[in-house]
Amino acid sequence: MAFQPIVDILEGVPFAYEALVRGPAGESAATVLSQVSESNRYAFDQQCRVKAIETAAAAGLIETGTRLSINFLPNAVYSPAACIQVTLKAAKKVDFPTNRLIFEFTENEEMVDPDHVANIIATYQQMGFGTALDDFGAGHAGLNLLARFQPDIIKLDMELIRGLDQSMPRRMIVGGVVKMCASLGVTVIAEGIETEGELDALRTMGVRYVQGFYFAKPKFEALPPISLSLTQARRTA
């Protein structure tokens, strides 16, 4: 696992760290995910959850007081209450507070059964976990999914963020999503921030949580420090 911070630009501190799958020698997520098939999807999903928790604990995340965001594959979950048991055991083993876990799923995996996904989200929320819809605005669905169920968080796809400060249509779309989510009680995280201009545009829209190379690149089996550029951004807020 590698970790990348999700930054609270209001407080100037990490809000959470996302666990990003890597190969044993640091191979990319794409390389690893290309080996996932129908036959090994469940085992892979379970092992990723356990590894994320174990590695985050070893990296010192528990002591930071931040949250851990773990990607999961909805199509690998046959029963949310049953499939979470291995995760709970892993958290208990390292004394990881389960109320600091966020489970995020991506729109890029086709929702074979949206009602089943809605049940997963509802079950996780009832158990006190955070839930997040990743890559919002890309993949197989967008507003349709948000109409079916409301996760605690949506993560705006980086393609919507790229060049945001120079594109009126992008700002209008992102601003509309931010306002809609505020009405629904859904927190927005913007992904893929790479420039000060993108950050300034998001701050103007009221986006508080951001993630991207502008702050830190993922670090293998460790928590990367936030770039000093964040301090500069706060001074201009």
Contacts in CASP RR format, 6 or more apart in sequence:
PFRMAT RR
TARGET T0000
AUTHOR 0000-0000-0000
METHOD contacts of the structure
MODEL  1
MAFQPIVDILEGVPFAYEALVRGPAGESAATVLSQVSESNRYAFDQQCRV
KAIETAAAAGLIETGTRLSINFLPNAVYSPAACIQVTLKAAKKVDFPTNR
LIFEFTENEEMVDPDHVANIIATYQQMGFGTALDDFGAGHAGLNLLARFQ
PDIIKLDMELIRGLDQSMPRRMIVGGVVKMCASLGVTVIAEGIETEGELD
ALRTMGVRYVQGFYFAKPKFEALPPISLSLTQARRTA
1 19 0 8 1.000
1 20 0 8 1.000
1 21 0 8 1.000
1 22 0 8 1.000
1 48 0 8 1.000
1 51 0 8 1.000
1 52 0 8 1.000
1 55 0 8 1.000
1 56 0 8 1.000
1 220 0 8 1.000
1 221 0 8 1.000
2 19 0 8 1.000
2 20 0 8 1.000
2 22 0 8 1.000
2 26 0 8 1.000
2 218 0 8 1.000
2 219 0 8 1.000
2 220 0 8 1.000
2 221 0 8 1.000
3 17 0 8 1.000
3 18 0 8 1.000
3 19 0 8 1.000
3 20 0 8 1.000
3 55 0 8 1.000
3 56 0 8 1.000
3 59 0 8 1.000
3 61 0 8 1.000
3 218 0 8 1.000
3 219 0 8 1.000
3 221 0 8 1.000
3 222 0 8 1.000
3 223 0 8 1.000
3 224 0 8 1.000
4 17 0 8 1.000
4 18 0 8 1.000
4 20 0 8 1.000
4 211 0 8 1.000
4 212 0 8 1.000
4 216 0 8 1.000
4 217 0 8 1.000
4 218 0 8 1.000
4 219 0 8 1.000
4 224 0 8 1.000
5 14 0 8 1.000
5 15 0 8 1.000
5 16 0 8 1.000
5 17 0 8 1.000
5 18 0 8 1.000
5 66 0 8 1.000
5 211 0 8 1.000
5 215 0 8 1.000
5 216 0 8 1.000
5 223 0 8 1.000
5 224 0 8 1.000
5 226 0 8 1.000
6 14 0 8 1.000
6 15 0 8 1.000
6 16 0 8 1.000
6 17 0 8 1.000
6 18 0 8 1.000
6 69 0 8 1.000
6 189 0 8 1.000
6 209 0 8 1.000
6 210 0 8 1.000
6 211 0 8 1.000
7 13 0 8 1.000
7 14 0 8 1.000
7 15 0 8 1.000
7 209 0 8 1.000
7 210 0 8 1.000
7 211 0 8 1.000
7 215 0 8 1.000
7 226 0 8 1.000
7 230 0 8 1.000
8 14 0 8 1.000
8 15 0 8 1.000
8 208 0 8 1.000
8 209 0 8 1.000
9 199 0 8 1.000
9 203 0 8 1.000
9 208 0 8 1.000
9 209 0 8 1.000
9 210 0 8 1.000
9 230 0 8 1.000
9 233 0 8 1.000
9 234 0 8 1.000
9 237 0 8 1.000
10 208 0 8 1.000
10 237 0 8 1.000
12 226 0 8 1.000
12 230 0 8 1.000
12 231 0 8 1.000
12 234 0 8 1.000
13 66 0 8 1.000
13 226 0 8 1.000
14 64 0 8 1.000
14 66 0 8 1.000
14 223 0 8 1.000
14 226 0 8 1.000
15 66 0 8 1.000
15 67 0 8 1.000
15 209 0 8 1.000
16 66 0 8 1.000
16 67 0 8 1.000
16 68 0 8 1.000
16 69 0 8 1.000
16 102 0 8 1.000
17 56 0 8 1.000
17 61 0 8 1.000
17 66 0 8 1.000
17 67 0 8 1.000
17 68 0 8 1.000
17 69 0 8 1.000
17 223 0 8 1.000
18 69 0 8 1.000
18 71 0 8 1.000
18 104 0 8 1.000
18 211 0 8 1.000
19 48 0 8 1.000
19 52 0 8 1.000
19 55 0 8 1.000
19 56 0 8 1.000
19 68 0 8 1.000
19 69 0 8 1.000
19 70 0 8 1.000
19 71 0 8 1.000
20 29 0 8 1.000
20 71 0 8 1.000
20 218 0 8 1.000
21 29 0 8 1.000
21 32 0 8 1.000
21 33 0 8 1.000
21 48 0 8 1.000
21 71 0 8 1.000
22 28 0 8 1.000
22 29 0 8 1.000
22 32 0 8 1.000
22 220 0 8 1.000
23 31 0 8 1.000
23 32 0 8 1.000
26 220 0 8 1.000
36 44 0 8 1.000
36 73 0 8 1.000
41 73 0 8 1.000
41 75 0 8 1.000
41 76 0 8 1.000
42 76 0 8 1.000
42 78 0 8 1.000
42 83 0 8 1.000
44 73 0 8 1.000
44 76 0 8 1.000
45 72 0 8 1.000
45 73 0 8 1.000
45 76 0 8 1.000
45 77 0 8 1.000
45 83 0 8 1.000
46 76 0 8 1.000
46 83 0 8 1.000
46 86 0 8 1.000
46 87 0 8 1.000
48 70 0 8 1.000
48 71 0 8 1.000
48 72 0 8 1.000
49 70 0 8 1.000
49 72 0 8 1.000
49 86 0 8 1.000
49 87 0 8 1.000
49 90 0 8 1.000
50 86 0 8 1.000
50 87 0 8 1.000
50 90 0 8 1.000
52 68 0 8 1.000
52 70 0 8 1.000
53 68 0 8 1.000
53 70 0 8 1.000
53 87 0 8 1.000
53 90 0 8 1.000
53 91 0 8 1.000
53 94 0 8 1.000
53 96 0 8 1.000
53 101 0 8 1.000
54 90 0 8 1.000
54 93 0 8 1.000
54 94 0 8 1.000
55 221 0 8 1.000
56 62 0 8 1.000
56 68 0 8 1.000
56 96 0 8 1.000
57 94 0 8 1.000
57 95 0 8 1.000
57 96 0 8 1.000
58 221 0 8 1.000
59 221 0 8 1.000
59 222 0 8 1.000
59 223 0 8 1.000
60 223 0 8 1.000
61 68 0 8 1.000
61 223 0 8 1.000
62 94 0 8 1.000
62 95 0 8 1.000
62 96 0 8 1.000
62 97 0 8 1.000
64 223 0 8 1.000
65 100 0 8 1.000
66 100 0 8 1.000
67 100 0 8 1.000
67 101 0 8 1.000
67 102 0 8 1.000
67 130 0 8 1.000
68 96 0 8 1.000
68 100 0 8 1.000
68 101 0 8 1.000
68 102 0 8 1.000
69 102 0 8 1.000
69 103 0 8 1.000
69 104 0 8 1.000
69 132 0 8 1.000
70 101 0 8 1.000
70 102 0 8 1.000
70 103 0 8 1.000
70 104 0 8 1.000
71 103 0 8 1.000
71 104 0 8 1.000
71 105 0 8 1.000
71 106 0 8 1.000
71 134 0 8 1.000
72 103 0 8 1.000
72 104 0 8 1.000
72 105 0 8 1.000
73 105 0 8 1.000
73 109 0 8 1.000
74 105 0 8 1.000
74 109 0 8 1.000
74 111 0 8 1.000
74 116 0 8 1.000
74 117 0 8 1.000
74 120 0 8 1.000
75 109 0 8 1.000
75 110 0 8 1.000
75 112 0 8 1.000
76 83 0 8 1.000
77 83 0 8 1.000
77 116 0 8 1.000
77 120 0 8 1.000
80 119 0 8 1.000
80 120 0 8 1.000
80 123 0 8 1.000
80 124 0 8 1.000
81 123 0 8 1.000
84 123 0 8 1.000
84 124 0 8 1.000
84 127 0 8 1.000
87 101 0 8 1.000
88 98 0 8 1.000
90 96 0 8 1.000
91 97 0 8 1.000
91 98 0 8 1.000
91 101 0 8 1.000
98 127 0 8 1.000
98 128 0 8 1.000
98 129 0 8 1.000
99 128 0 8 1.000
99 129 0 8 1.000
101 129 0 8 1.000
101 130 0 8 1.000
102 129 0 8 1.000
102 130 0 8 1.000
102 131 0 8 1.000
102 132 0 8 1.000
102 152 0 8 1.000
102 153 0 8 1.000
103 124 0 8 1.000
103 129 0 8 1.000
103 130 0 8 1.000
103 131 0 8 1.000
103 132 0 8 1.000
104 131 0 8 1.000
104 132 0 8 1.000
104 133 0 8 1.000
104 134 0 8 1.000
104 153 0 8 1.000
104 155 0 8 1.000
105 117 0 8 1.000
105 132 0 8 1.000
105 133 0 8 1.000
105 134 0 8 1.000
106 133 0 8 1.000
106 134 0 8 1.000
106 135 0 8 1.000
106 139 0 8 1.000
107 133 0 8 1.000
107 134 0 8 1.000
107 135 0 8 1.000
107 136 0 8 1.000
107 137 0 8 1.000
107 138 0 8 1.000
107 139 0 8 1.000
107 140 0 8 1.000
107 141 0 8 1.000
107 142 0 8 1.000
107 145 0 8 1.000
107 157 0 8 1.000
108 135 0 8 1.000
108 138 0 8 1.000
108 139 0 8 1.000
108 140 0 8 1.000
109 140 0 8 1.000
110 140 0 8 1.000
111 117 0 8 1.000
111 140 0 8 1.000
111 141 0 8 1.000
111 145 0 8 1.000
114 145 0 8 1.000
114 148 0 8 1.000
114 149 0 8 1.000
115 148 0 8 1.000
117 145 0 8 1.000
117 148 0 8 1.000
117 149 0 8 1.000
118 148 0 8 1.000
118 149 0 8 1.000
121 131 0 8 1.000
121 149 0 8 1.000
121 151 0 8 1.000
122 149 0 8 1.000
124 130 0 8 1.000
124 131 0 8 1.000
125 131 0 8 1.000
125 152 0 8 1.000
130 151 0 8 1.000
130 152 0 8 1.000
130 153 0 8 1.000
131 151 0 8 1.000
131 152 0 8 1.000
131 153 0 8 1.000
132 151 0 8 1.000
132 152 0 8 1.000
132 153 0 8 1.000
132 154 0 8 1.000
132 155 0 8 1.000
132 189 0 8 1.000
133 145 0 8 1.000
133 146 0 8 1.000
133 151 0 8 1.000
133 153 0 8 1.000
133 154 0 8 1.000
133 155 0 8 1.000
134 155 0 8 1.000
134 191 0 8 1.000
135 155 0 8 1.000
135 157 0 8 1.000
135 191 0 8 1.000
136 142 0 8 1.000
136 146 0 8 1.000
136 154 0 8 1.000
136 155 0 8 1.000
136 156 0 8 1.000
136 157 0 8 1.000
136 177 0 8 1.000
137 156 0 8 1.000
137 157 0 8 1.000
137 159 0 8 1.000
137 160 0 8 1.000
138 157 0 8 1.000
138 159 0 8 1.000
138 160 0 8 1.000
146 154 0 8 1.000
146 184 0 8 1.000
146 186 0 8 1.000
150 184 0 8 1.000
150 185 0 8 1.000
150 186 0 8 1.000
151 186 0 8 1.000
152 186 0 8 1.000
152 187 0 8 1.000
153 186 0 8 1.000
153 187 0 8 1.000
153 188 0 8 1.000
153 189 0 8 1.000
154 177 0 8 1.000
154 181 0 8 1.000
154 186 0 8 1.000
154 187 0 8 1.000
154 188 0 8 1.000
154 189 0 8 1.000
155 188 0 8 1.000
155 189 0 8 1.000
155 190 0 8 1.000
155 191 0 8 1.000
155 211 0 8 1.000
156 174 0 8 1.000
156 177 0 8 1.000
156 188 0 8 1.000
156 189 0 8 1.000
156 190 0 8 1.000
156 191 0 8 1.000
157 191 0 8 1.000
158 191 0 8 1.000
158 192 0 8 1.000
158 212 0 8 1.000
160 170 0 8 1.000
160 173 0 8 1.000
160 174 0 8 1.000
161 170 0 8 1.000
161 174 0 8 1.000
161 190 0 8 1.000
161 191 0 8 1.000
161 192 0 8 1.000
161 193 0 8 1.000
161 198 0 8 1.000
161 202 0 8 1.000
162 192 0 8 1.000
162 194 0 8 1.000
162 198 0 8 1.000
163 170 0 8 1.000
163 195 0 8 1.000
163 197 0 8 1.000
163 198 0 8 1.000
164 170 0 8 1.000
164 171 0 8 1.000
164 174 0 8 1.000
164 197 0 8 1.000
164 198 0 8 1.000
164 201 0 8 1.000
164 202 0 8 1.000
165 171 0 8 1.000
165 195 0 8 1.000
165 197 0 8 1.000
165 198 0 8 1.000
165 200 0 8 1.000
165 201 0 8 1.000
171 201 0 8 1.000
171 205 0 8 1.000
174 190 0 8 1.000
174 202 0 8 1.000
174 205 0 8 1.000
174 207 0 8 1.000
175 205 0 8 1.000
177 188 0 8 1.000
178 188 0 8 1.000
178 205 0 8 1.000
178 206 0 8 1.000
178 207 0 8 1.000
181 187 0 8 1.000
181 188 0 8 1.000
187 208 0 8 1.000
187 209 0 8 1.000
188 207 0 8 1.000
188 208 0 8 1.000
188 209 0 8 1.000
189 207 0 8 1.000
189 209 0 8 1.000
189 210 0 8 1.000
189 211 0 8 1.000
190 202 0 8 1.000
190 207 0 8 1.000
190 209 0 8 1.000
190 210 0 8 1.000
190 211 0 8 1.000
191 210 0 8 1.000
191 211 0 8 1.000
191 212 0 8 1.000
192 198 0 8 1.000
192 211 0 8 1.000
192 212 0 8 1.000
192 213 0 8 1.000
192 214 0 8 1.000
193 199 0 8 1.000
193 202 0 8 1.000
193 210 0 8 1.000
193 211 0 8 1.000
193 212 0 8 1.000
193 213 0 8 1.000
193 214 0 8 1.000
193 215 0 8 1.000
194 212 0 8 1.000
194 213 0 8 1.000
194 214 0 8 1.000
195 214 0 8 1.000
196 214 0 8 1.000
196 229 0 8 1.000
196 233 0 8 1.000
198 214 0 8 1.000
199 210 0 8 1.000
199 214 0 8 1.000
199 233 0 8 1.000
200 233 0 8 1.000
200 236 0 8 1.000
202 210 0 8 1.000
203 233 0 8 1.000
203 237 0 8 1.000
214 227 0 8 1.000
214 229 0 8 1.000
215 226 0 8 1.000
215 227 0 8 1.000
215 229 0 8 1.000
215 230 0 8 1.000
216 224 0 8 1.000
216 225 0 8 1.000
216 226 0 8 1.000
216 227 0 8 1.000
217 224 0 8 1.000
218 224 0 8 1.000
END
